[in-house]
């Protein structure tokens, strides 16, 4: 039986998701500010790992916890909501089944307390 990772298109689909998401994040001055001086390629690689594992790729996520990765960034609710909107738009641009879109958005929403104002 195929995993959710395989059903959404595997590694290439997750890379496309993260590339699309970060193109939006970095184009918006409110969200881009959080990445000043950061290695965005590394951040994107960790995002690909994170979402791939969550979708059932079988490859473990090797990055820090969400809380540790966002601690000290002082991200706001406004920034979180903007990124969530960018994520939703990117998922829809990839024409993923609405069930996957809803599942990803629910999971992302559940991470809010680990990401903002730490």
C-alpha positions as a Markdown table, in Angstrom:
| # | Residue | x | y | z |
|---|---|---|---|---|
| 1 | Unk | 0.0 | 0.0 | 0.0 |
| 2 | Unk | 1.3 | 3.4 | -0.9 |
| 3 | Unk | 2.2 | 5.9 | 1.8 |
| 4 | Unk | 0.9 | 9.4 | 1.9 |
| 5 | Unk | 4.4 | 10.5 | 0.9 |
| 6 | Unk | 4.1 | 8.4 | -2.3 |
| 7 | Unk | 0.5 | 9.5 | -3.0 |
| 8 | Unk | 1.4 | 13.2 | -3.0 |
| 9 | Unk | 4.2 | 12.6 | -5.4 |
| 10 | Unk | 7.2 | 11.8 | -3.2 |
| 11 | Unk | 10.4 | 13.7 | -2.8 |
| 12 | Unk | 9.9 | 15.9 | -5.9 |
| 13 | Unk | 6.5 | 17.0 | -4.7 |
| 14 | Unk | 7.7 | 17.9 | -1.2 |
| 15 | Unk | 10.6 | 19.9 | -2.7 |
| 16 | Unk | 8.1 | 21.7 | -5.0 |
| 17 | Unk | 6.0 | 22.5 | -2.0 |
| 18 | Unk | 8.8 | 23.9 | 0.1 |
| 19 | Unk | 10.3 | 25.8 | -2.9 |
| 20 | Unk | 6.9 | 27.4 | -3.6 |
| 21 | Unk | 6.3 | 28.2 | 0.1 |
| 22 | Unk | 9.7 | 29.9 | 0.6 |
| 23 | Unk | 9.4 | 31.9 | -2.6 |
| 24 | Unk | 6.3 | 33.4 | -1.0 |
| 25 | Unk | 7.8 | 33.8 | 2.4 |
| 26 | Unk | 10.9 | 35.5 | 1.1 |
| 27 | Unk | 8.9 | 37.8 | -1.2 |
| 28 | Unk | 7.0 | 39.3 | 1.8 |
| 29 | Unk | 8.9 | 41.8 | 3.9 |
| 30 | Unk | 7.0 | 40.8 | 7.1 |
| 31 | Unk | 7.9 | 37.1 | 6.8 |
| 32 | Unk | 11.3 | 37.5 | 5.0 |
| 33 | Unk | 12.7 | 39.5 | 8.0 |
| 34 | Unk | 12.9 | 36.3 | 10.0 |
| 35 | Unk | 15.4 | 34.8 | 7.5 |
| 36 | Unk | 17.8 | 37.7 | 7.5 |
| 37 | Unk | 21.3 | 36.2 | 7.9 |
| 38 | Unk | 20.0 | 32.7 | 7.8 |
| 39 | Unk | 21.0 | 29.8 | 5.5 |
| 40 | Unk | 17.7 | 29.5 | 3.7 |
| 41 | Unk | 18.8 | 26.5 | 1.7 |
| 42 | Unk | 19.5 | 24.7 | 4.9 |
| 43 | Unk | 16.2 | 25.7 | 6.3 |
| 44 | Unk | 14.4 | 24.5 | 3.2 |
| 45 | Unk | 16.3 | 21.2 | 3.3 |
| 46 | Unk | 15.1 | 20.7 | 6.9 |
| 47 | Unk | 11.6 | 21.5 | 5.9 |
| 48 | Unk | 11.7 | 18.9 | 3.1 |
| 49 | Unk | 12.9 | 16.4 | 5.7 |
| 50 | Unk | 10.3 | 17.3 | 8.2 |
| 51 | Unk | 7.3 | 17.2 | 5.9 |
| 52 | Unk | 8.7 | 14.0 | 4.1 |
| 53 | Unk | 8.8 | 12.2 | 7.4 |
| 54 | Unk | 5.4 | 13.5 | 8.5 |
| 55 | Unk | 3.9 | 12.2 | 5.2 |
| 56 | Unk | 5.5 | 8.7 | 5.8 |
| 57 | Unk | 8.6 | 8.7 | 3.6 |
| 58 | Unk | 10.4 | 6.4 | 6.1 |
| 59 | Unk | 13.4 | 8.8 | 6.2 |
| 60 | Unk | 13.8 | 10.4 | 9.6 |
| 61 | Unk | 13.8 | 14.1 | 10.3 |
| 62 | Unk | 17.2 | 15.0 | 11.6 |
| 63 | Unk | 16.6 | 18.6 | 12.5 |
| 64 | Unk | 15.8 | 20.3 | 15.8 |
| 65 | Unk | 12.3 | 20.3 | 17.4 |
| 66 | Unk | 10.0 | 23.1 | 16.2 |
| 67 | Unk | 10.3 | 24.9 | 19.5 |
| 68 | Unk | 14.1 | 24.7 | 19.4 |
| 69 | Unk | 14.3 | 25.7 | 15.8 |
| 70 | Unk | 12.2 | 28.8 | 16.4 |
| 71 | Unk | 13.4 | 29.9 | 19.8 |
| 72 | Unk | 14.7 | 33.4 | 19.9 |
| 73 | Unk | 13.2 | 34.4 | 16.6 |
| 74 | Unk | 10.3 | 36.2 | 18.3 |
| 75 | Unk | 7.9 | 35.4 | 15.5 |
| 76 | Unk | 4.5 | 37.0 | 15.7 |
| 77 | Unk | 1.0 | 35.6 | 15.2 |
| 78 | Unk | 0.8 | 37.8 | 12.1 |
| 79 | Unk | 3.9 | 36.1 | 10.7 |
| 80 | Unk | 2.6 | 32.7 | 11.5 |
| 81 | Unk | -0.8 | 33.4 | 9.9 |
| 82 | Unk | 0.9 | 34.8 | 6.8 |
| 83 | Unk | 3.1 | 31.7 | 6.4 |
| 84 | Unk | 0.0 | 29.5 | 7.0 |
| 85 | Unk | -1.7 | 31.3 | 4.1 |
| 86 | Unk | 1.3 | 30.9 | 1.9 |
| 87 | Unk | 1.3 | 27.2 | 2.8 |
| 88 | Unk | -2.3 | 26.8 | 1.9 |
| 89 | Unk | -1.9 | 28.7 | -1.4 |
| 90 | Unk | 1.1 | 26.6 | -2.3 |
| 91 | Unk | -0.6 | 23.3 | -1.5 |
| 92 | Unk | -3.5 | 24.4 | -3.8 |
| 93 | Unk | -1.2 | 25.4 | -6.6 |
| 94 | Unk | 0.2 | 21.9 | -6.5 |
| 95 | Unk | -3.3 | 20.5 | -7.0 |
| 96 | Unk | -3.1 | 18.2 | -4.1 |
| 97 | Unk | -6.2 | 16.3 | -3.0 |
| 98 | Unk | -8.2 | 18.5 | -0.6 |
| 99 | Unk | -7.9 | 15.7 | 2.1 |
| 100 | Unk | -4.1 | 16.2 | 2.1 |
| 101 | Unk | -4.4 | 19.9 | 2.0 |
| 102 | Unk | -6.6 | 19.8 | 5.1 |
| 103 | Unk | -4.3 | 17.3 | 6.9 |
| 104 | Unk | -1.2 | 19.4 | 6.3 |
| 105 | Unk | -3.0 | 22.6 | 7.4 |
| 106 | Unk | -4.3 | 21.0 | 10.5 |
| 107 | Unk | -0.8 | 19.7 | 11.4 |
| 108 | Unk | 0.8 | 23.1 | 10.7 |
| 109 | Unk | -1.8 | 24.9 | 12.8 |
| 110 | Unk | -1.0 | 22.6 | 15.7 |
| 111 | Unk | 2.6 | 23.8 | 15.6 |
| 112 | Unk | 1.6 | 27.4 | 16.4 |
| 113 | Unk | 2.5 | 27.2 | 20.1 |
| 114 | Unk | 5.9 | 25.8 | 19.2 |
| 115 | Unk | 6.7 | 28.5 | 16.7 |
| 116 | Unk | 5.5 | 32.0 | 17.8 |
| 117 | Unk | 6.9 | 34.2 | 20.5 |
| 118 | Unk | 9.5 | 31.9 | 21.8 |
